[in-house]
Amino acid sequence: MKEGLFHIPDSSTDEAYLIGSKCRVCGYVAFPKKVICPACVRDDTMEEAPIGKKANIASFALMGQAPKGFTAPYFQAMVRLEEGITIATTLTDCELKEDAVEMGQPVELVITKIKVDDQGNDIIAWKYRPLTKK
């Protein structure tokens, strides 16, 4: 797990979120978080912000090949966060067939184990889970 990308809930009332930043001057939202605003190019205007709890599928592909250490098929997707930015992710908890998801479908952030490293440590990452079934 790369530190500083997402928050793992530590209780049943806590929620997962991505750790982004928002410019207090122009409102630009960034992920991962930034120090300088890419929009208004001002220093020290970006504040850490919890983002990405909910999104909608902007595009997706059912991948037939996977990187070493992972299994195919899997869904690679671009999701548009409620905060207005689009990020790359994988989808989880859905059938692995082309018509299992659709453009615009709502999704929610989940933090999950994606594999175990050579030393037996869990590798944790974010994914998005469809909220509605087709």
N, C-alpha and C positions, 0 to 999 in steps of 0.2 A: 504494500500500500504506500503510495506517495503521500506524504504528510501535506495537509493544507488544501486538499481538493474537495473533501466532503466530510460531513459530520455524521458519526455513527451514533444512533440513539442509545442512551444509557438507562432508559426506563420505559415503561409501557406508555407513558404520557409524552415522551420525547419523540420528535420526528426527525427523519433523515433529511438532509439538504446538502446542496452543493455550496461550497464556499466561494462566492464571487465577490465582486466589488461594484459599488455604484458611486458615480460622481455627484458630490453634493452641489456642484455648480450647474452642470448641464443635464444631469440625470442619466448619463450613459451607463449601461450595465455591461460588465465584462466577466467572462469565465475563461480560464482561471483568473483569480484576482490580480489586479494591476496596481502599481504605485502611481503612475502618471496616466491621466485620462487620454485614451486614444482619440477621442472626439474633439475636446477643447484644448488638448495638449497643455494642461495645467498640472503642476506638481503639487502633491499633498492634498488633492481634492477627492481622491478615491477612498471610500470607507468600506470595510468588510461588510458583506451582506449575505444573508441566507437566501439562496435562490434555488429554482429548479424542482420544487416539490411536485408540481404539476406541469404538464406539457401536452402538445399534440404532435402526432406524427406528420412531419413535413415531407419526408421521402423515406423509402426503405428498399432493401434488396435481400432476398434469401440467398445467402452465400453458400456455395457448394464446396468450397475449400476453406480450410482454416489455417491460421499461423501454427507453427510448431508448438505442441503442448496443449492445443485446444481441439475441440471436435466440431465437425460440420455435420449437417447444415446448422446455420444460425442466422438470425436476422441482424443486419447492420442497418442503422437508421439515423436520420437527422431528425431531431425533435425541436420544436419551437417552444421555448419556455414561456410561462405566463409573463415573465419579465421582458419578453420581446426579442430575445436573442435565440439563435439556432445553434445547437451543438450536436456533435457526433456521439453515438452511443450504440449499445446493443439492446435488443429486446429480450425479455424473459417471460416465462410462464404463459406461453401461447403455443398453439400448434405450429409445427415447422412445415407449413405449406403456404404457397403464394397467397391464397385468399383468406388466411387467418387474421390478417390485419389490413387496415385501409388508411389512405391519406386522410388527415384530419382527426383520426381517432384519438381520444384522450388517453393519456398514459400517466403513471405516477412513478416517482423515483423509489428505487429499492437499493439497499446496500447488501451485497451478497458475496459469498466466497466463489471465486471463479476457478481456482485451482490450488494445488499444494506445491510449494517449491521443493527443491532438492534436499533441503534440510528438514522438511516436514511441516513448514510454516504455512498457514492459510494465507493466500493472496486474496485480498478483498478489493472490490471495485463497485462502481455504480452501474446500474442498468435501469431500464424503464419497463414497466409492466402495463400492458393494455388494461384499461378500466372497464371496457365494455366488450362483450363478445359480438362477433359479426353474426 
